[in-house]
Amino acid sequence: MRLHRLTVTAFGPFGATQTIDFDELSAGGIFLLHGPTGAGKTSVLDAVCYALYGVVPGSRQGSGLSLRSDHAAPGTLTEVTLDLTVGGRRLEITRRPEQLRPKKRGTGSTREKAYSALRERTGSGPWEGLSRSHQEIGHEIEELLGMSSGQFCQVVLLPQGDFARFLRAEDTARGKLLGKLFDTGRFAAVEDRLAELRRAAEKQVVQGDERLLALGHRMRQAAADPSLPEVGTPAPATAAPRGPGAAVPAQRA
């Protein structure tokens, strides 16, 4: 995933519209996001997560009203737009949380419903709308990234001490997450196949041991009683006794 441009309006500490050009920042390689406490560093990460999944990380989750900037003008809607490339596709995601806005007629305020839009651009062509469904967009992004919102926050963002929480997570949960991130399914398939071959070999060994034990038992019996047939020698056929009224097999002509 590569971020190109992030635009936030009335979001967190940003009362007006602010745009971050990640392409320009990363032109010289990696870049550092820094500033004094309250400058909005974490809010930038929150905005990226909110654009992708419609939620913000962990303890900062809340309603659209909590995402809205206290410094924004009453008529300015809270909105986040993220331009990115993921899975070889150039996408643009726009989200607005549910929020209050002034009524267009009369006084007071009305509740504006949450809004989401996903667009895609091929080459230098125009943006084409793909969906305005919250669920469809969320499913599409999760499929492309291969992570849920919680996994994204734990592995990609890791803000404000969450890295330590990830390291302290249970081995099973951490292994499952890392396995999904690095697509280790093919190695798991090889491991399962080897385990299957091991079980088949163990079964053959057990069956061979049982045959050897049976032969050894018969050999001990034969050594103790010479009248018993040798191992591997078929027992002689015995004729059925003929009593009065016994049937005699018919002879062939």
C-alpha angles and dihedrals in degrees: 000000000000124000117217107173137357123196121187128183125188089346123142110318092348108098096175132035116295126183127199116197104205092181090061093045094050096044090100095042126266121007136203125233106211142149142125123301111287094022091119104257094135091042089061089056090044090053092052091050092045092051091051101041108010091244137084125230125286117293092020094064116120145120125312088260090063090051093052118098117247087215096058123110113253093248095047113100121219108246140163125197123186125190111197147148117232130163089002092301127116107224138174121204123193122187135177121184124224105278146156121261133175115272114257089225125037126351133307130047138281132207116257114210121236114269132202131177133179123198133177133202127200115206111315093333126118125281113269122203115241107172146345095194116114091211096046093049092046092049092047094051093045091051093049095047095037090222139097120230091262092051091047091053092048098046108026106028104027093170128181103000098325089119089069090050090053091051090050093050118115116276092240095054094042093047092049091051095047091045090056093046095051096036097238093166093111091055090049089052090053090048091051091049092050090049089052091051090048092053091049091050091048090052091052091049092050091049091048091050091051091052091048091050091050092050091047090052092051091048091054091049091049092050091051095046115033091191090070115095117260118262109276093018113119115236114254116258115251123211118237112247115256113223131171110305093014113151117247115215113244116251121234117247 
